[in-house]
Amino acid sequence: MARIERFEDIEAWKAARELANFAYDLTAKPRFARDFGLRDQIQRAAVSVMSNIGYITNDELDAGIRLAEKTSRLIAGFIAYLESVEG
């Protein structure tokens, strides 16, 4: 493993930076550009990942991942429900 001399050397930080760049590119599209609140919220959330690396324990990270996965499954189920009643 490469020696970490500064936070920019952390692979997780590099990936989080890619995620933030992706979020900014995505929210620059016309559908997002008009919804200032949503655009700003998504951009802040993406930058937050990069900014907060190193402030939580592995157990806290695991708990957060479990909650995020649960939330993702629930949202996907809700979307499927909405699509079924629309069609």
Buried (B, 14 or more C-beta within 10 A) or exposed (E): EEEEEEEEEBEEBEEBBEBBEEBBEBBEEEEBEEEEEEBEEBBEEBBEBBEEBEEEEEEEEEEEEEEEEEEEEEEEEEEEEEEEEEE
